[in-house]
Amino acid sequence: MNNDISDPGMPGATLLQMHDDDGVAIACQVLPKGSAIGDMLKAVDRIPAGHKVALRAHVKGESVLRYGQVIGFASMPIAAGQHVHMHNLEIGEVSADYAFCERRRAQMPTQVGPTFMGYRRRNGKSGTRNFIGILTTVNCSAHVANLVARAFERNAATGHDPLEEYPNVDGVIALTHKTGCGMSAGEPLNILRRTLEGFAAHPNFSHVVLVGLGCEVNQVAGLAADAENSNITRITIQGEGGTRKAVAHIVAAVGEMLKESNLCRREPISASELKLALICGGSDSYSGISANPALGAASDLLVGHGGTVILSETPETYGAEHLLTSRAANLQVGKKLVERIQWWEAYGASQGVSLNANPTPGNKAGGITTILEKSLGAITKAGNSNLAQVIEYAQPATARGLVFMDGPGYDPVQVTGQIASGANIVAFTTGRGSVFGSKPAPTVKLASNTPMYDHMSEDMDINCGTILDGTESVEDCGQRIFELLLAVASGQSSKSEEQDFGSSEFAPWTIGPVI
């Protein structure tokens, strides 16, 4: 990071320049038109906070750099001091040098690290929560699943709590979806079944009930047949004789499961057993400066202690994938990531969609212009560890270290896949203020800037804006994130858990025709 213009460690900094070669810097505050920026530069336009200002003139077609990387090309001449955004910056053809494995680091011995208080399951896996799950094979069984879950909710009017006698159980939750029938066999069905099987085997569940209608394409019979979680019950509504009978049967079954689930106790477990899902959403231009790099520092700490971090959002890796392929553990891993990028390019083209459509209106309002810029900031969540494995959506993450899971750039769908892959805790960075949570794995929310953190403090767990404020380094903030992750893994409630987020956010990836 270049401190010649402004040091992010200095309160009141005007601009942040991330690399010596950058042609733009980020405004730390609103810069009025005509205001002086340093000794040699004046703002040609009004520059909103978090947006880019040109540090030098660019001719039309010239590449524009941020993070020392190309984020787009000038669509018209750009003067020094001018606002750089959608009106004068466009995406173009960028030739990536994948440099497979060239920046791969020597394998360091795993450090003996801290522990968290988790649940050791009979199959050896480690959980951070102790839920009973009601999973549906098809939308037709969603209502029955929800009725069962409601039977175990606290009644606000009477104060009656069906779980009062089971203090070691975190809840009975229904995770429903909108598909499961009218779908073709092959990859669409495979993805759904992989997702459900990943949840059925998840160590944050002590018991799981799989509920089907009976006549759907996604049959409950055989689903999760090889799951290591032996506490799986399979029921169909048609087999039980209808809605009322099915609900009564499942409620009675869950009543018995609660007794066994309540016997579970937390115990010290090595941090190496944590699998952390990495996600960013509602990003702004500060995300790639504060929250994402700080989460990257925490990710490196976890990997250094033998843990696993799962990065995803393939469309939000587009344009930055060379930073991962260059530190791939081997050539096969690097090439598999490129194959997934190419699949998305072809998939987008077949649907008439550009991957540059990924930045949302909120991203753009926060100063992000192109998918290249968004990806370069997003990828810093993964720290500097070697890329150990590339998996498809909802496939099990079997390697320790940094794992990349293919998936779309939509928060609920991505996190659903990461949890199915084994993530038992989630870290979510945001600059605009996303409200999100997940079940059965808790989500920790990281704010990129102090004003948003203060404004939405009931939804944010950590303020990473301290980095911009000059009161904390990226490394120190990363250490603070790591310590909070251990605390939440040990049972401390996250902000999203306090507001009971998570059931509605279960969203398996749906592709393919509905027939």
C-alpha positions as CSV (number, residue, x, y, z in Angstrom):
1,M,0.0,0.0,0.0
2,N,1.4,3.4,-1.0
3,N,1.4,6.0,1.8
4,D,2.8,8.9,-0.3
5,I,-0.6,10.4,-0.8
6,S,-2.3,9.3,2.4
7,D,-1.5,6.7,5.0
8,P,-4.6,4.7,6.0
9,G,-3.0,4.6,9.4
10,M,-3.4,8.4,9.7
11,P,-6.8,9.7,10.9
12,G,-8.3,12.2,8.4
13,A,-6.6,10.6,5.4
14,T,-8.1,12.0,2.1
15,L,-7.2,9.3,-0.4
16,L,-6.1,5.7,-0.3
17,Q,-3.7,4.4,-3.0
18,M,-3.3,0.7,-2.8
19,H,-0.2,0.2,-5.1
20,D,2.5,2.4,-6.5
21,D,1.3,1.6,-10.1
22,D,-2.3,2.5,-9.4
23,G,-3.8,5.2,-11.6
24,V,-6.7,5.8,-9.2
25,A,-7.1,6.2,-5.4
26,I,-10.1,5.9,-3.2
27,A,-11.7,9.0,-1.5
28,C,-12.0,8.5,2.2
29,Q,-14.5,11.4,2.4
30,V,-16.6,13.5,0.1
31,L,-14.2,15.6,-2.0
32,P,-16.0,18.8,-3.3
33,K,-15.4,19.9,-6.8
34,G,-12.3,22.1,-6.9
35,S,-11.0,20.9,-3.5
36,A,-7.2,20.4,-3.2
37,I,-6.0,16.8,-3.0
38,G,-2.5,16.8,-1.7
39,D,0.0,19.4,-3.1
40,M,-0.5,18.8,-6.9
41,L,-4.1,17.6,-7.5
42,K,-7.5,19.2,-7.5
43,A,-10.9,17.4,-7.7
44,V,-12.3,18.1,-11.2
45,D,-15.6,16.7,-10.1
46,R,-17.4,16.1,-6.8
47,I,-16.0,12.7,-5.6
48,P,-18.3,10.7,-3.3
49,A,-16.8,9.0,-0.4
50,G,-15.5,5.5,-1.3
51,H,-15.3,6.4,-5.0
52,K,-12.3,6.5,-7.3
53,V,-10.4,9.7,-8.3
54,A,-7.8,9.7,-11.2
55,L,-4.3,10.3,-10.0
56,R,-3.1,11.0,-13.5
57,A,-4.6,11.5,-17.0
58,H,-5.7,8.4,-19.0
59,V,-6.3,8.3,-22.7
60,K,-9.3,6.5,-24.2
61,G,-8.7,2.8,-24.2
62,E,-5.9,2.9,-21.6
63,S,-6.0,0.4,-18.8
64,V,-6.8,1.7,-15.3
65,L,-5.1,0.0,-12.3
66,R,-6.2,-0.4,-8.7
67,Y,-4.5,-2.9,-6.3
68,G,-1.7,-2.9,-9.0
69,Q,-4.1,-4.8,-11.3
70,V,-6.3,-3.9,-14.2
71,I,-9.9,-3.0,-13.2
72,G,-11.0,-1.7,-16.6
73,F,-10.3,0.6,-19.5
74,A,-11.0,4.3,-20.0
75,S,-14.0,4.6,-22.2
76,M,-13.1,8.3,-22.8
77,P,-10.2,10.6,-21.9
78,I,-9.9,10.9,-18.1
79,A,-8.2,14.0,-16.5
80,A,-6.2,13.9,-13.4
81,G,-8.5,14.7,-10.5
82,Q,-11.6,13.4,-12.3
83,H,-14.2,11.0,-10.8
84,V,-13.7,7.5,-12.3
85,H,-16.8,5.4,-12.4
86,M,-19.3,3.9,-14.8
87,H,-19.4,7.0,-17.0
88,N,-15.8,6.7,-18.0
89,L,-14.6,3.2,-17.1
90,E,-15.6,0.0,-18.9
91,I,-14.5,-3.6,-18.8
92,G,-12.5,-5.1,-21.7
93,E,-10.4,-8.0,-22.7
94,V,-7.7,-8.8,-20.1
95,S,-5.1,-11.4,-20.8
96,A,-4.5,-13.2,-17.6
97,D,-1.1,-14.9,-16.8
98,Y,-2.2,-17.8,-14.7
99,A,1.4,-18.5,-13.6
100,F,0.3,-21.9,-12.2
101,C,2.0,-22.6,-8.8
102,E,4.7,-20.0,-9.3
103,R,3.8,-18.2,-6.0
104,R,3.1,-21.4,-4.1
105,R,4.5,-21.3,-0.7
106,A,6.5,-24.0,1.1
107,Q,4.3,-26.1,3.3
108,M,4.7,-24.9,6.8
109,P,4.2,-27.2,9.7
110,T,0.8,-26.8,11.4
111,Q,1.1,-24.8,14.6
112,V,-0.4,-26.2,17.8
113,G,-3.2,-23.8,18.1
114,P,-6.1,-22.8,20.3
115,T,-9.3,-24.7,20.9
116,F,-13.0,-24.0,20.8
117,M,-15.8,-25.6,22.8
118,G,-17.6,-27.7,20.2
119,Y,-19.6,-30.9,19.8
120,R,-17.7,-34.1,19.0
121,R,-20.0,-36.4,17.0
122,R,-19.8,-40.1,16.9
123,N,-18.4,-40.1,13.4
124,G,-15.5,-37.9,14.6
125,K,-16.7,-34.6,13.0
126,S,-16.9,-31.4,15.0
127,G,-20.0,-29.2,15.4
128,T,-20.3,-25.6,16.6
129,R,-24.1,-25.9,17.2
130,N,-26.6,-28.6,18.3
131,F,-29.7,-28.5,16.2
132,I,-32.3,-31.0,15.1
133,G,-33.1,-30.4,11.4
134,I,-36.2,-31.0,9.3
135,L,-35.1,-31.1,5.7
136,T,-37.5,-31.4,2.7
137,T,-36.9,-33.2,-0.5
138,V,-39.5,-31.1,-2.4
139,N,-41.5,-27.9,-2.0
140,C,-44.6,-30.0,-1.5
141,S,-43.3,-31.1,1.9
142,A,-42.3,-27.6,3.0
143,H,-45.5,-26.8,4.9
144,V,-45.3,-30.0,6.9
145,A,-41.7,-29.3,7.8
146,N,-42.6,-25.8,8.9
147,L,-45.5,-27.0,11.0
148,V,-43.2,-29.4,12.8
149,A,-40.6,-26.6,13.5
150,R,-43.4,-24.3,14.8
151,A,-44.5,-27.0,17.3
152,F,-41.1,-26.5,19.1
153,E,-41.1,-22.7,19.0
154,R,-41.6,-20.6,22.1
155,N,-45.2,-19.2,22.4
156,A,-44.8,-15.5,22.9
157,A,-48.4,-15.1,24.1
158,T,-48.3,-17.8,26.8
159,G,-44.5,-17.9,27.4
160,H,-44.5,-21.7,27.0
161,D,-41.2,-23.0,25.6
162,P,-41.2,-26.6,24.4
163,L,-37.4,-26.7,24.5
164,E,-37.1,-25.4,28.1
165,E,-36.3,-28.9,29.3
166,Y,-33.5,-29.3,26.7
167,P,-31.0,-26.5,27.3
168,N,-28.3,-28.1,25.3
169,V,-30.4,-28.1,22.1
170,D,-30.1,-25.0,20.0
171,G,-33.4,-25.5,18.2
172,V,-35.6,-27.5,15.8
173,I,-35.3,-25.9,12.4
174,A,-37.0,-26.5,9.1
175,L,-35.0,-25.9,5.9
176,T,-37.2,-25.8,2.9
177,H,-36.8,-25.0,-0.8
178,K,-38.8,-24.4,-4.0
179,T,-37.7,-27.3,-6.1
180,G,-37.4,-31.1,-6.0
181,C,-39.9,-32.1,-8.8
182,G,-40.6,-31.0,-12.3
183,M,-36.8,-31.1,-12.8
184,S,-34.6,-33.2,-15.1
185,A,-32.3,-35.9,-13.9
186,G,-28.6,-35.2,-14.3
187,E,-26.7,-32.2,-12.9
188,P,-29.8,-30.2,-11.6
189,L,-31.0,-33.1,-9.5
190,N,-27.4,-34.1,-8.6
191,I,-26.8,-30.6,-7.2
192,L,-30.0,-30.7,-5.1
193,R,-29.3,-34.1,-3.7
194,R,-25.6,-33.2,-3.0
195,T,-26.8,-30.2,-1.0
196,L,-29.4,-32.1,1.0
197,E,-26.9,-34.9,1.7
198,G,-24.3,-32.4,2.9
199,F,-26.8,-30.9,5.3
200,A,-28.1,-34.3,6.5
201,A,-24.5,-35.3,7.4
202,H,-23.6,-31.9,8.9
203,P,-22.1,-32.1,12.4
204,N,-24.2,-29.1,13.6
205,F,-27.2,-31.4,13.5
206,S,-27.6,-34.1,16.1
207,H,-30.6,-35.6,14.3
208,V,-32.2,-35.0,10.9
209,V,-35.6,-35.8,9.5
210,L,-35.9,-36.0,5.7
211,V,-39.5,-35.2,4.7
212,G,-40.9,-36.0,1.2
213,L,-44.3,-36.0,-0.4
214,G,-43.8,-39.4,-2.0
215,C,-44.3,-39.0,-5.7
216,E,-41.6,-36.3,-6.5
217,V,-38.6,-36.7,-8.7
218,N,-36.2,-36.2,-5.7
219,Q,-37.2,-39.3,-3.8
220,V,-36.5,-39.6,-0.1
221,A,-35.6,-43.2,-0.5
222,G,-31.8,-43.5,-1.0
223,L,-31.1,-39.9,-0.1
224,A,-28.1,-39.6,2.2
225,A,-27.9,-43.4,2.2
226,D,-24.1,-43.1,2.7
227,A,-24.2,-40.3,5.2
228,E,-22.0,-40.7,8.2
229,N,-24.8,-39.3,10.4
230,S,-26.8,-42.3,11.4
231,N,-29.5,-40.3,13.1
232,I,-31.5,-39.7,10.0
233,T,-35.2,-40.5,9.8
234,R,-37.0,-40.6,6.4
235,I,-40.8,-39.9,6.1
236,T,-43.2,-39.3,3.2
237,I,-46.5,-37.5,3.7
238,Q,-48.3,-39.9,1.4
239,G,-46.8,-42.8,3.2
240,E,-48.1,-41.4,6.5
241,G,-51.6,-40.8,5.2
242,G,-51.6,-37.1,4.8
243,T,-50.5,-33.8,6.4
244,R,-52.0,-34.2,9.9
245,K,-50.7,-37.7,10.4
246,A,-47.3,-36.8,9.0
247,V,-46.9,-33.8,11.3
248,A,-48.0,-35.9,14.4
249,H,-45.6,-38.6,13.5
250,I,-42.6,-36.3,13.1
251,V,-43.4,-34.2,16.2
252,A,-43.5,-37.4,18.3
253,A,-40.3,-38.6,16.7
254,V,-38.6,-35.2,17.4
255,G,-39.8,-35.4,21.0
256,E,-37.7,-38.5,21.4
257,M,-34.7,-37.1,19.5
258,L,-34.6,-34.1,21.9
259,K,-33.9,-36.4,24.8
260,E,-30.8,-37.8,23.1
261,S,-29.7,-34.5,21.6
262,N,-29.8,-32.8,25.0
263,L,-27.2,-35.3,26.3
264,C,-24.6,-33.7,24.0
265,R,-22.1,-31.6,25.7
266,R,-19.5,-29.1,24.5
267,E,-15.8,-30.1,24.9
268,P,-12.5,-28.6,23.9
269,I,-11.7,-29.2,20.2
270,S,-8.7,-28.0,18.2
271,A,-9.3,-25.0,16.0
272,S,-8.0,-27.2,13.2
273,E,-11.5,-28.8,13.1
274,L,-13.1,-25.5,12.1
275,K,-14.3,-25.1,8.5
276,L,-14.9,-21.4,7.8
277,A,-17.0,-20.2,4.9
278,L,-15.8,-16.9,3.4
279,I,-18.4,-14.6,1.9
280,C,-18.8,-10.9,1.0
281,G,-22.0,-9.1,0.0
282,G,-23.3,-5.6,-0.2
283,S,-19.7,-4.6,-0.8
284,D,-18.3,-1.1,-1.2
285,S,-15.0,0.3,-2.3
286,Y,-13.7,0.0,1.2
287,S,-14.4,-3.7,1.5
288,G,-11.2,-4.6,-0.4
289,I,-9.2,-2.3,1.9
290,S,-10.4,-3.2,5.3
291,A,-12.9,-6.0,6.0
292,N,-11.8,-8.4,3.3
293,P,-8.0,-8.2,3.9
294,A,-8.7,-8.5,7.7
295,L,-10.8,-11.6,7.1
296,G,-7.9,-12.8,4.9
297,A,-5.5,-12.3,7.9
298,A,-7.9,-14.4,10.0
299,S,-8.1,-17.0,7.3
300,D,-4.4,-17.4,7.3
301,L,-4.4,-17.8,11.0
302,L,-6.9,-20.6,10.8
303,V,-5.1,-22.3,8.0
304,G,-1.8,-21.9,10.0
305,H,-3.5,-23.8,12.8
306,G,-4.6,-26.6,10.5
307,G,-8.1,-25.4,9.7
308,T,-10.0,-25.0,6.5
309,V,-11.4,-22.0,4.8
310,I,-13.9,-22.3,1.9
311,L,-13.9,-19.5,-0.7
312,S,-16.6,-19.4,-3.4
313,E,-18.6,-17.0,-5.7
314,T,-16.9,-18.0,-9.0
315,P,-18.4,-14.9,-10.9
316,E,-16.8,-12.7,-8.2
317,T,-13.5,-14.4,-8.8
318,Y,-13.5,-13.6,-12.5
319,G,-10.6,-11.3,-13.4
320,A,-8.7,-12.2,-10.2
321,E,-8.4,-16.0,-10.6
322,H,-4.8,-15.6,-11.6
323,L,-4.0,-14.6,-8.0
324,L,-5.2,-18.0,-6.9
325,T,-3.8,-20.2,-9.7
326,S,-0.4,-18.7,-9.1
327,R,-0.4,-20.2,-5.6
328,A,-2.2,-23.5,-6.4
329,A,-0.9,-26.5,-4.6
330,N,-0.4,-28.3,-7.9
331,L,-1.1,-27.8,-11.6
332,Q,-4.3,-29.9,-11.5
333,V,-5.9,-27.7,-8.8
334,G,-5.0,-24.5,-10.7
335,K,-6.4,-25.8,-14.0
336,K,-9.6,-26.9,-12.3
337,L,-10.2,-23.4,-11.2
338,V,-9.7,-22.1,-14.7
339,E,-12.1,-24.7,-16.0
340,R,-14.8,-23.4,-13.6
341,I,-14.2,-19.8,-14.8
342,Q,-14.5,-20.9,-18.4
343,W,-17.7,-22.8,-17.6
344,W,-19.2,-19.5,-16.2
345,E,-18.1,-17.6,-19.2
346,A,-19.8,-20.1,-21.5
347,Y,-22.9,-20.3,-19.2
348,G,-23.3,-16.5,-19.1
349,A,-22.9,-16.2,-22.9
350,S,-25.5,-18.9,-23.5
351,Q,-28.0,-16.8,-21.4
352,G,-27.0,-13.5,-22.9
353,V,-25.5,-12.3,-19.6
354,S,-22.1,-10.7,-19.1
355,L,-20.2,-11.5,-16.0
356,N,-19.7,-7.8,-15.6
357,A,-23.3,-7.6,-14.7
358,N,-22.4,-9.0,-11.2
359,P,-21.8,-5.7,-9.4
360,T,-25.2,-4.6,-7.9
361,P,-26.7,-1.1,-7.7
362,G,-25.5,-1.0,-4.1
363,N,-22.0,-2.1,-5.1
364,K,-21.9,0.7,-7.7
365,A,-23.3,3.3,-5.2
366,G,-20.4,2.2,-2.9
367,G,-17.8,3.0,-5.6
368,I,-17.3,-0.4,-7.3
369,T,-17.4,-0.1,-11.1
370,T,-16.5,-3.4,-12.8
371,I,-16.5,-7.1,-11.9
372,L,-12.7,-6.9,-12.2
373,E,-12.5,-4.4,-9.4
374,K,-15.0,-6.3,-7.3
375,S,-13.2,-9.6,-7.7
376,L,-9.8,-8.1,-6.8
377,G,-11.2,-6.8,-3.5
378,A,-13.3,-9.9,-2.8
379,I,-10.4,-12.4,-3.3
380,T,-8.4,-10.8,-0.4
381,K,-10.8,-12.7,2.0
382,A,-8.7,-15.8,1.2
383,G,-5.5,-14.4,2.6
384,N,-2.2,-15.7,1.2
385,S,-2.5,-19.4,1.8
386,N,-1.9,-21.9,-1.0
387,L,-5.0,-23.1,-2.9
388,A,-5.3,-26.7,-1.8
389,Q,-8.5,-27.9,-3.5
390,V,-11.2,-26.9,-6.0
391,I,-14.6,-28.5,-5.6
392,E,-17.9,-28.2,-7.3
393,Y,-21.0,-26.8,-5.6
394,A,-21.9,-28.6,-2.3
395,Q,-19.2,-31.3,-2.8
396,P,-17.4,-32.1,0.5
397,A,-14.3,-30.0,1.3
398,T,-11.8,-32.8,2.1
399,A,-8.5,-30.8,2.0
400,R,-7.2,-28.7,4.9
401,G,-6.2,-25.2,4.0
402,L,-7.8,-22.9,1.4
403,V,-10.5,-24.6,-0.6
404,F,-12.4,-23.0,-3.5
405,M,-16.1,-24.1,-4.1
406,D,-17.7,-23.3,-7.4
407,G,-20.9,-21.4,-7.0
408,P,-22.9,-18.3,-8.1
409,G,-22.4,-14.9,-6.7
410,Y,-25.6,-14.8,-4.7
411,D,-25.2,-14.9,-0.9
412,P,-27.9,-17.4,0.2
413,V,-27.1,-19.9,-2.6
414,Q,-23.3,-19.6,-2.0
415,V,-23.5,-20.1,1.7
416,T,-26.0,-23.0,1.4
417,G,-23.4,-24.7,-0.8
418,Q,-20.5,-24.0,1.6
419,I,-22.4,-25.4,4.5
420,A,-23.2,-28.5,2.5
421,S,-19.5,-28.7,1.8
422,G,-18.9,-28.9,5.5
423,A,-18.5,-25.3,6.8
424,N,-19.4,-25.2,10.4
425,I,-19.1,-21.4,10.8
426,V,-19.5,-18.5,8.3
427,A,-17.7,-15.0,8.1
428,F,-19.5,-12.4,6.0
429,T,-18.0,-9.0,5.1
430,T,-20.2,-6.1,4.0
431,G,-19.7,-2.5,3.2
432,R,-23.3,-1.5,2.5
433,G,-24.9,-3.4,5.3
434,S,-26.2,-6.8,4.3
435,V,-28.5,-8.5,6.8
436,F,-27.9,-12.2,6.6
437,G,-27.6,-15.3,8.7
438,S,-27.4,-19.0,8.2
439,K,-28.4,-22.3,9.9
440,P,-27.2,-24.6,11.1
441,A,-23.8,-22.8,10.9
442,P,-23.6,-19.4,12.6
443,T,-22.7,-16.3,10.6
444,V,-20.3,-13.5,11.9
445,K,-20.8,-10.2,10.2
446,L,-17.8,-7.8,9.5
447,A,-18.4,-4.2,8.6
448,S,-16.0,-2.5,6.2
449,N,-16.4,1.1,7.5
450,T,-17.3,2.8,10.8
451,P,-20.3,4.9,9.7
452,M,-22.2,1.8,8.5
453,Y,-21.2,-0.2,11.5
454,D,-22.5,2.5,13.8
455,H,-25.7,2.8,11.8
456,M,-26.4,-0.9,11.7
457,S,-24.7,-2.0,14.9
458,E,-27.5,-4.5,15.7
459,D,-26.6,-6.5,12.6
460,M,-22.8,-6.2,12.7
461,D,-20.4,-8.3,14.9
462,I,-17.1,-6.5,14.1
463,N,-16.1,-3.1,12.9
464,C,-13.2,-3.4,10.4
465,G,-13.5,0.3,9.7
466,T,-10.9,0.8,12.4
467,I,-8.4,0.1,9.7
468,L,-9.6,3.1,7.7
469,D,-9.8,5.1,10.9
470,G,-6.2,4.5,11.6
471,T,-6.7,2.8,15.0
472,E,-5.9,-0.8,14.0
473,S,-3.8,-2.7,11.5
474,V,-5.1,-5.3,9.1
475,E,-3.2,-8.0,11.1
476,D,-4.6,-6.8,14.5
477,C,-8.1,-6.7,13.1
478,G,-7.6,-10.2,11.7
479,Q,-6.6,-11.4,15.1
480,R,-9.7,-9.9,16.6
481,I,-11.8,-11.7,14.0
482,F,-10.1,-15.0,14.6
483,E,-10.8,-14.7,18.4
484,L,-14.5,-13.9,17.8
485,L,-14.8,-16.9,15.4
486,L,-13.5,-19.1,18.2
487,A,-16.0,-17.6,20.7
488,V,-19.0,-18.0,18.3
489,A,-17.9,-21.5,17.5
490,S,-17.9,-22.1,21.3
491,G,-21.5,-21.0,21.6
492,Q,-21.5,-17.2,21.8
493,S,-24.5,-15.9,19.8
494,S,-23.7,-13.9,16.7
495,K,-25.8,-10.8,15.8
496,S,-27.7,-12.7,13.1
497,E,-28.5,-15.5,15.5
498,E,-29.9,-13.0,18.0
499,Q,-32.4,-12.0,15.3
500,D,-33.0,-15.6,14.3
501,F,-31.8,-15.4,10.7
502,G,-31.0,-18.6,8.8
503,S,-34.0,-20.7,7.9
504,S,-35.2,-18.5,5.1
505,E,-31.7,-18.2,3.7
506,F,-31.4,-22.0,2.8
507,A,-31.3,-21.8,-1.0
508,P,-29.8,-24.7,-3.0
509,W,-28.5,-23.7,-6.4
510,T,-31.0,-24.4,-9.2
511,I,-29.9,-24.8,-12.8
512,G,-31.5,-26.4,-15.8
513,P,-35.0,-26.5,-17.2
514,V,-38.2,-27.1,-15.2
515,I,-40.2,-29.7,-17.2
